[in-house]
Every structure is written in C-alpha cells, then in structure tokens.
Amino acid sequence: MRQHKLFTGIYVASTAISLALAMTLFMVFHIKLAPGYPEYNRDRILIFYGAEFNDVGPLPPTQITKYMGIHLSGGFATEVIADIDGIERIALTASPEMSFDPSNIRTEGSDKCIDWSADAICVDDNYWKTFGFEFISGAPFTKEELNDAKAVISESYARALFARTDVAGEKMILDGHGECTIVGVVKDAPECMELTCYDIFFPLNYINLKGSYDKWDGIHGHYEALITYSPGADVDNIKKEIEERYHRYSQEYIKNEGFTKFDYDIRIYRNWEKALATGGDSTIWDALKKYFYVVLAFLFIPALNLSGMISSRMNSRLAELGVRKAYGATNAQILWQLLWENLFLTFLGSLIGLALSYIITGNLFRFLHTLITGGTVDYDTPMQMLFSPRIFTVTLLVCVLLNIASALLPAILALKNNIVQSLYNKR
C-alpha cells in the first residue's frame, strides 16, 4: 500500500463506491420487505381492502364517481373466506370514524390535551395473534372486549401522555367519546412497518360503533382484512378463490341495490406488492429482477476495471514472483498470497462502502425510495432496520465476490510464466 499509493487509492475507492451503491439499493428493499418487529410474518400477509367500483349506475350523473372504494363486512371475512385452504388467520382493522380527533386526547384530571397528533387504528383480537408485539405493560384486549372503551398504546405515546410506560389501568379522555381505559403498552414498531406503526390501538368497534363485526351482514362494510397464509401455501390459488367468492356474493349486492351498471376491481395485495407499488408483477422476482441487473452492473463493471489494473500491476511483479518460485514457492502459495492481498484491499474498501451506504440511505431514503420504486413514503430511515446480520452477511459475500472477480484471472495468467521468464522481466 505504501509502495503503490495511487493503485491502492483507486482500488479502495472503486470498491467503496460500487459496494455503497449496491448496498444502498439493497437497504431500501430490506427496509420495505424484510420481516422484523413486530411484523415477523411480513412475507406471509395478504392485504384485502375490498373493491373499487367503476361508474356505478343507475345513480344520477352528479353522483357517479369514477372509482368508489368499498371495504369489507366482518361477516364476509370471518364466515365466507376464512375456510379457504391455506389461510391461517384473518385479522380485521378499520380507521376510526371521522368524528374522532386523535389530537384531542388528555389524561384523567387534566384539561389540556397533549401536543401529539396520534395515529390510531381499530383492530380485533386476531390482530394481536397476527403480529408479535412486545407488551411492556398490561395485555391486549380480548374478543369479548371489542365494543369496550379500552385501548392499547405505544411506548412513546405512553411517555408523551404520562411520562412513564407502566400505565396499564390508567385512563385517558377522548373528547367526544368519553373515558377510555388503557389495558396495555407495546414497544414502538419501526415506521417502515406500515401495518403496525400506530400510537393507539382501539377495539374494533369502540370508535366506529358499527355493531357486530363477525356476523353475516352482507358483503360490504367498514373493515380491511389482513390475511396470514400458511408457509408454502399457494398464494395465487388463495387470491383466486377469494375473488371467485367475492364475485359470487357481489351479484346479490347488485340485485339488492338495483344497479344496472356494475364494474369493479378487487383490491387484494401481497405485502410486497403494496410495498413496491408493483404494476402487475406475478412474483417478487419479476418485481426485483430489473434491480438485480443493476446490482450486477454496480459490482462487475468496477470489478472488470480493477481486474485490468491488477493485470497491469502483475507485470511489474513478475520478477518478485520469479524469486519466490526460485526459492520453492508453489503456484498455489503465490496465488493465495495475491488473493489475500487483494482481499485486504477489498475488505478495506467494503468497510468504507458500507459506512457510505448508511450515510446515503440515512439522508436520502425518501428520495431513493421514490426514485427506485416510484412510490412515496412519509417516514425517514428506520435506522434499526439497517443494522442487521443480513446486511453484514451480504457485505462479506460481496467483498469475497469482488476479490475473486477482480484478482483471480490476472493472478493465474501471471503464474503461467516459468521462473526464467519471470526473472528475465527484471533485466
């Protein structure tokens, strides 16, 4: 390194830049797709929103909308599709009704609301079985409590309200909805976990007051379904069966409502389809393969350039290799020496590249996500998702790959010279 400062600098910089670009791309997808707390089954979730209806008639022209989104009834989710082969569990969620203002929450005995615009969601008891929340205090509400004035809150929201987390049994006041008992406090979910990153979790029907959620009351209602499917299940078959049953029951809806024009699109997505905002890709490989080719370009184009540099440098080391051969060194020993030398430089560049990828992702995550996937996010980089064994393992593998790709062929070609040819190079 001291003798060849220019070569060392170019080698390390090229390795660092190419690895940083590849790792940045990897990190964006890792944040969007990798399982983690509390969505450990993130790769086995179907999100069933309901349907979008196109030009529903015979409504008056002023009332016809291009797309009218309609959610599911609880009965359709729990009675009609729950027995489909491969479905493990269905959790129902709903947004709180419009009259609920999450900023108008205060503690018991206080007249002042906290300065916190909380994100709230209504969930059923299966929601807690679907996701692996860690309860710091208390426990989740049960099926029998889905109409009760109770709530589970996040750790950070508990600190904002009470300046502590052991608040199970405490009460908070919701303006317009009265008193609510806190039954549990959960560890905060990272912001990238979009199905679980909320401040307040209400029982399914407390804020919405829609009545029974699990009895048949038609196909349409107020809920979204989070469907967990079994490992190895045929997801395409599950989606097809859901769509067939939805179509069958929707005919009854058409007849009862008296519609003459009725066209709809089922809104059911794998979690990765929602995360990547894909346009009809049938598998995750179809969605990611174009990025895979970009990663190969990031890695192998610099590797080819480095290989040319190493090949040129080998010519200046032929005499050194000849002397080593003259003193009994085998080709294998010399090859290992050359590979380890380049592996050290590659490893040094990889460490710099990994640090650079953290800096790039940490500061430009929103821009990168929009640039890569075409979708937008409303959160910054969840740094806890970046420090994972997977990322370090990938870095190590890329380090070895770059070393082999750039150094192996030039080293083998240099070793083809015999001792006399190698020593003669010193003339």
C-alpha positions in Angstrom: 0.0 0.0 0.0 2.9 2.4 0.8 4.7 1.5 -2.4 1.6 1.8 -4.7 -0.4 4.7 -3.2 -2.2 5.5 -6.5 -3.2 1.9 -7.2 -4.3 1.4 -3.6 -6.4 4.6 -3.6 -8.1 3.8 -6.9 -8.7 0.2 -5.8 -10.2 1.1 -2.4 -12.3 4.0 -3.8 -13.7 1.9 -6.7 -14.6 -0.9 -4.3 -16.2 1.5 -1.8 -18.3 3.4 -4.4 -19.6 0.3 -6.2 -20.4 -1.5 -2.9 -22.1 1.6 -1.5 -24.4 1.9 -4.5 -25.3 -1.8 -4.4 -25.8 -1.8 -0.6 -27.9 1.3 -0.8 -30.3 -0.4 -3.2 -30.3 -3.5 -1.0 -31.1 -1.4 2.1 -34.1 0.3 0.5 -35.7 -3.1 -0.3 -34.6 -4.5 3.1 -36.5 -1.7 4.9 -39.6 -2.2 2.7 -39.7 -6.0 2.6 -37.7 -7.7 5.4 -39.6 -9.2 8.3 -38.9 -7.6 11.6 -40.5 -6.5 14.9 -43.5 -6.8 15.1 -44.2 -7.9 11.6 -42.3 -11.2 11.7 -44.6 -12.8 9.2 -44.4 -9.8 6.9 -43.7 -12.1 3.9 -46.9 -14.1 4.6 -49.5 -11.4 4.6 -52.3 -10.6 2.1 -54.0 -7.2 2.5 -57.6 -7.3 1.4 -59.1 -3.8 1.2 -62.3 -4.6 -0.6 -63.1 -3.3 -4.1 -63.2 -0.2 -6.3 -66.4 0.2 -8.3 -66.3 1.9 -11.7 -69.2 4.0 -12.9 -71.9 2.5 -10.7 -75.4 3.0 -12.2 -78.3 3.9 -12.2 -77.1 6.8 -10.0 -77.7 10.3 -11.2 -74.8 11.7 -13.2 -73.8 14.1 -10.5 -73.4 11.2 -8.0 -71.5 8.8 -10.3 -67.8 8.6 -9.4 -65.1 7.0 -11.5 -64.0 4.9 -8.5 -65.9 4.4 -5.3 -63.9 2.3 -2.8 -65.9 -0.1 -0.6 -64.5 -2.0 2.3 -65.4 -5.5 3.6 -68.0 -6.6 6.0 -66.8 -8.6 9.0 -69.1 -11.4 8.2 -67.6 -11.8 4.7 -64.1 -12.1 6.1 -64.9 -14.4 9.0 -67.7 -16.6 7.5 -67.2 -16.6 3.7 -63.4 -16.7 3.1 -61.9 -17.9 6.4 -62.1 -21.6 5.4 -60.1 -21.3 2.2 -57.3 -23.8 2.1 -54.0 -22.1 3.1 -55.4 -19.3 5.1 -54.1 -19.4 8.7 -55.7 -16.3 10.2 -57.7 -13.2 9.3 -57.4 -10.0 11.3 -59.8 -7.1 10.8 -58.8 -3.5 11.0 -60.6 -0.2 10.5 -59.9 3.5 10.6 -61.5 5.4 13.4 -64.7 7.3 12.4 -64.4 10.9 11.1 -65.7 12.4 14.4 -62.7 11.1 16.3 -59.8 13.6 16.5 -56.7 11.9 17.9 -55.2 15.3 18.8 -58.0 15.8 21.4 -56.8 13.3 24.0 -55.9 14.2 27.6 -55.2 12.4 30.8 -57.7 11.9 33.5 -57.9 15.1 35.7 -56.2 17.3 33.1 -57.9 20.0 31.0 -55.1 20.2 28.5 -54.6 17.9 25.5 -51.0 16.9 24.7 -49.4 18.3 21.6 -49.3 15.0 19.7 -51.2 14.1 16.5 -51.5 10.4 17.2 -52.0 7.7 14.6 -54.9 5.4 15.6 -56.4 2.2 14.3 -59.2 -0.1 15.3 -58.3 -3.8 15.5 -59.8 -7.1 16.5 -58.3 -9.8 18.8 -56.7 -11.7 15.9 -54.5 -8.6 15.2 -52.5 -9.4 18.3 -52.1 -13.0 17.3 -51.0 -12.0 13.8 -48.2 -9.7 14.9 -45.6 -10.3 17.5 -45.9 -7.2 19.7 -43.9 -6.9 22.8 -46.0 -5.7 25.7 -44.1 -3.5 28.2 -47.2 -3.2 30.4 -50.6 -4.9 30.6 -52.0 -7.2 27.8 -54.1 -6.9 24.6 -57.9 -6.7 24.8 -59.8 -9.9 24.0 -62.6 -10.8 21.6 -65.2 -10.1 24.4 -63.9 -6.5 24.7 -64.2 -5.4 21.1 -67.0 -3.0 21.9 -65.5 -1.7 25.2 -63.9 1.7 25.9 -60.4 0.3 26.1 -57.1 0.9 24.2 -53.5 -0.3 23.8 -51.0 2.5 23.3 -47.4 2.6 22.1 -44.4 3.1 24.4 -43.6 6.6 23.0 -47.2 7.7 23.3 -47.4 6.5 26.9 -44.3 8.6 27.7 -46.0 11.6 26.0 -49.2 11.2 28.0 -47.9 10.0 31.4 -44.1 10.4 31.2 -43.8 6.7 32.0 -44.7 3.3 30.4 -46.2 1.3 33.3 -49.7 2.8 32.7 -51.9 -0.3 32.3 -55.1 0.5 34.1 -54.8 4.3 33.7 -57.4 6.3 31.9 -57.3 8.8 29.1 -60.1 11.2 28.0 -61.2 11.3 24.3 -63.1 14.5 23.6 -66.5 13.4 22.1 -66.1 9.8 23.2 -65.5 10.0 26.9 -63.3 8.0 29.1 -61.1 5.1 27.8 -59.1 2.6 29.9 -55.5 1.7 28.8 -55.1 -2.0 29.0 -51.6 -2.4 27.6 -48.5 -0.6 26.3 -46.4 -2.1 23.4 -42.9 -1.4 22.3 -42.8 1.0 19.4 -42.9 -0.5 15.9 -40.5 0.9 13.3 -42.1 3.5 11.0 -41.5 1.2 8.0 -43.8 -1.4 9.5 -46.9 0.3 8.0 -49.4 -2.3 9.3 -48.4 -1.9 12.9 -46.8 1.5 13.4 -49.6 3.2 15.4 -49.8 5.2 18.6 -53.3 3.9 19.7 -55.0 0.6 19.1 -58.7 0.7 19.8 -61.0 -2.3 20.0 -62.6 -2.9 16.6 -66.0 -1.3 17.3 -65.3 1.1 20.1 -64.7 4.3 18.0 -66.7 3.1 15.0 -69.7 1.6 16.8 -70.7 -0.4 13.8 -72.3 -3.2 15.7 -71.4 -6.9 15.4 -68.3 -7.5 13.3 -68.4 -11.2 12.9 -72.0 -12.0 11.8 -73.2 -12.0 8.2 -74.5 -8.6 7.2 -73.7 -8.5 3.5 -70.6 -8.3 1.5 -69.7 -4.7 2.2 -68.8 -3.0 5.4 -66.1 -0.9 7.1 -63.2 -3.2 7.5 -59.9 -4.3 5.9 -58.7 -7.8 6.3 -55.1 -8.8 7.0 -54.8 -12.4 5.9 -52.0 -14.6 7.1 -51.4 -17.6 4.9 -49.5 -20.8 5.8 -45.9 -21.3 4.8 -45.8 -23.0 1.4 -49.4 -22.2 0.6 -50.4 -21.5 -3.0 -51.0 -17.7 -2.7 -52.3 -17.4 -6.3 -54.9 -20.0 -5.6 -55.9 -18.2 -2.3 -56.4 -14.9 -4.2 -58.3 -16.6 -7.0 -60.6 -18.3 -4.5 -61.3 -15.1 -2.7 -62.0 -13.3 -5.9 -64.4 -16.0 -7.0 -66.3 -15.9 -3.7 -66.4 -12.1 -3.8 -67.8 -12.1 -7.3 -70.5 -14.7 -6.3 -71.7 -12.7 -3.3 -71.4 -9.3 -5.2 -74.2 -10.5 -7.6 -76.6 -10.4 -4.6 -75.4 -6.9 -3.8 -76.0 -5.8 -7.4 -79.5 -7.3 -7.3 -80.5 -5.8 -4.0 -79.2 -2.3 -4.8 -80.8 -2.2 -8.2 -77.6 -1.4 -10.1 -77.7 -1.8 -13.9 -74.1 -1.0 -14.5 -71.5 -2.5 -12.2 -67.8 -2.9 -12.8 -65.2 -3.4 -10.0 -61.6 -4.3 -9.3 -60.7 -6.4 -6.3 -58.1 -4.8 -4.1 -56.1 -7.6 -2.6 -52.3 -7.5 -2.5 -49.4 -9.4 -1.1 -47.5 -7.2 1.3 -44.6 -6.9 -1.2 -46.9 -5.8 -3.9 -48.2 -3.0 -1.7 -44.7 -2.1 -0.5 -43.2 -1.9 -4.0 -46.3 -0.4 -5.7 -45.9 -3.0 -8.5 -47.7 -2.9 -11.7 -49.0 -6.5 -12.1 -45.8 -8.5 -11.4 -46.8 -12.0 -10.6 -43.8 -12.9 -8.4 -41.4 -10.9 -6.3 -38.6 -12.0 -8.6 -40.5 -10.3 -11.5 -40.6 -7.1 -9.5 -37.0 -7.2 -8.4 -35.0 -8.8 -11.2 -34.5 -5.4 -13.0 -32.8 -4.1 -9.9 -30.8 -7.3 -9.7 -29.3 -6.5 -13.0 -28.5 -3.0 -11.8 -26.7 -4.5 -8.8 -24.6 -6.8 -11.1 -23.6 -3.7 -13.1 -22.6 -1.9 -9.9 -20.4 -4.8 -8.9 -18.9 -6.3 -12.0 -18.2 -3.3 -14.1 -15.8 -1.9 -11.4 -14.5 -5.4 -10.9 -13.6 -5.7 -14.6 -11.8 -2.3 -14.4 -9.9 -3.4 -11.3 -9.0 -6.6 -13.0 -7.4 -4.7 -15.7 -5.4 -2.6 -13.2 -4.3 -5.7 -11.3 -3.2 -7.4 -14.6 -1.1 -4.4 -15.4 0.4 -4.4 -11.9 1.2 -8.1 -12.2 3.6 -7.3 -15.0 5.7 -5.2 -12.6 5.7 -8.0 -10.0 6.9 -10.8 -12.3 10.4 -10.7 -11.0 9.2 -10.9 -7.4 7.1 -13.9 -8.3 10.1 -15.5 -10.1 12.3 -15.1 -7.0 9.6 -16.7 -4.8 9.4 -19.6 -7.3 13.1 -20.0 -7.3 13.1 -20.4 -3.5 10.5 -23.1 -3.7 7.1 -21.4 -3.5 4.4 -23.2 -5.4 1.8 -21.6 -7.7 -0.9 -22.3 -5.1 1.0 -20.5 -2.4 1.7 -17.5 -4.6 -1.9 -17.4 -5.7 -3.2 -17.4 -2.2 -0.8 -14.5 -1.4 -2.1 -12.5 -4.3 -5.7 -13.2 -3.4 -5.2 -12.3 0.3 -3.5 -9.1 -0.7 -6.4 -8.1 -2.8 -8.9 -9.4 -0.3 -7.4 -7.0 2.3 -7.8 -4.0 -0.1 -11.3 -5.2 -1.0 -12.2 -5.6 2.7 -10.9 -2.1 3.4 -13.0 -0.6 0.5 -16.0 -2.7 1.7 -15.9 -1.2 5.2 -15.8 2.3 3.7 -18.5 1.4 1.2 -20.8 0.0 4.0 -20.4 3.2 6.0 -21.0 5.3 2.9 -24.2 3.3 2.1 -25.5 4.0 5.7 -24.8 7.7 5.1 -26.6 7.8 1.7 -29.6 5.7 2.9 -29.9 7.7 6.2 -30.0 11.0 4.4 -31.7 10.3 1.1 -34.1 7.4 1.9 -37.3 9.2 0.9 -35.8 10.3 -2.4 -34.2 6.9 -3.1 -37.5 5.1 -2.4 -39.4 7.3 -4.8 -36.6 7.0 -7.4 -36.4 3.2 -7.2 -40.0 2.1 -6.6 -42.0 5.0 -7.9 -44.0 5.1 -4.6 -43.7 7.7 -1.8 -43.2 7.2 1.9 -44.0 9.6 4.8 -41.3 8.5 7.1 -37.5 8.8 7.4 -35.0 5.9 7.5 -35.7 3.5 10.3 -32.1 3.0 11.3 -32.8 0.0 13.5 -33.7 -1.9 10.2 -30.3 -1.2 8.7 -28.1 -2.9 11.4 -29.0 -6.5 10.7 -27.0 -9.7 10.3 -28.3 -10.0 6.7 -26.7 -6.7 5.7 -23.3 -7.7 7.1 -23.5 -11.1 5.6 -24.3 -9.7 2.2 -21.4 -7.2 2.6 -19.0 -10.1 3.4 -20.2 -12.1 0.4 -19.9 -9.1 -1.9 -16.4 -8.5 -0.6 -15.3 -12.0 -1.5 -17.1 -11.9 -4.8 -15.3 -8.6 -5.8 -12.0 -10.1 -4.8 -12.4 -13.2 -6.8 -13.8 -11.4 -9.8 -11.0 -8.8 -10.0 -7.9 -10.7 -8.8 -8.2 -14.4 -9.8 -7.7 -14.2 -13.6 -4.8 -11.8 -13.6 -3.0 -13.8 -10.9 -3.5 -17.1 -12.8 -2.2 -15.5 -16.0 0.9 -14.1 -14.2 1.7 -17.5 -12.7 1.8 -19.2 -16.2 5.3 -17.7 -16.7 8.2 -20.0 -15.7 11.0 -18.9 -13.3 13.4 -17.8 -16.1 10.7 -15.7 -17.9 9.7 -14.1 -14.6 13.3 -13.3 -13.6 14.2 -12.1 -17.1 11.5 -9.4 -16.6 13.9 -7.7 -14.2 16.5 -7.1 -16.9 
